[in-house]
């Protein structure tokens, strides 16, 4: 595994093909980083589906209200919910949306991010300054590339577990 410089600000997302190590950016987006760590530590992201996966663009997940439903019927609702913790205000920065960047998903309201996030398959600079960047994949991008595509996918891939690296033995 890659050298983890700051275990308290590193997330390990276990996917079917292997782990994805994400370096969080607390200096850039402290409220988004805190929310992700809080939800990871609560186990809220475990078994949550990638409900919107667009080839050449991004893989979106993190609907902790609807994304962990076992029935295929319910996956159609994924993407409409969040946590019960309230929304996180936008923390825009000059960091570009490059391949491997983790961004906060939101509605039309810039201050509506909650639990959902996306990982970029390739550069998407048209998002710069409009969505919050709060992490980047430092290892395991090949596992992100292997996520099943679809909006929603017929048989969506899921985050098996999401943990803060400091909590992993």
Phi, psi and omega in degrees: 000151180301154176294125180261113184282325184224086184303330180291337181239038175228135180247139174245115179258116179271119176250172182302328183266352179144179184280147173242121181259123183243123173275118177277157186239075183295336178286339183265316185218072186299324182288322178293318178298314180299319180296315181298316180295320179299314181291322178297315181294333178277354182078011185295331182274348183296131179069017179275136185282153165274102189268348181216107185229107186251116182304135180078002182232279186198166174243123183249141181207189172098007176283089185288344178278322187238344190280354180252017177292141182278333184279137178302326180305316186288338181297336178294337178277342182301141183103350181257354186238179178207203178271176176267016184269359183087165185278160180250129179294150179304142175230068183292149180216181178270001179292132182279155174278086178263170176307134178088354180287143175259124181237158179275124174281149182202172173273199179297332180284118181302337182260029184250011177295146181219277182240340185281147178213168177221155177240129184284130173283328179209173181304140177219066188293347175295345177273346184307133177076359181245342178227155182274125171271128177220013175187173176207143178289127177251348175199143175094017180299333178296332178285325174296316180301335183272359181295136181298131182278156175145163179226073358272162174296147179300318177232083189293144170287158182229156169280113181296312175207155177225120184226150170282130185304326180297339182266354183265131181276000000 
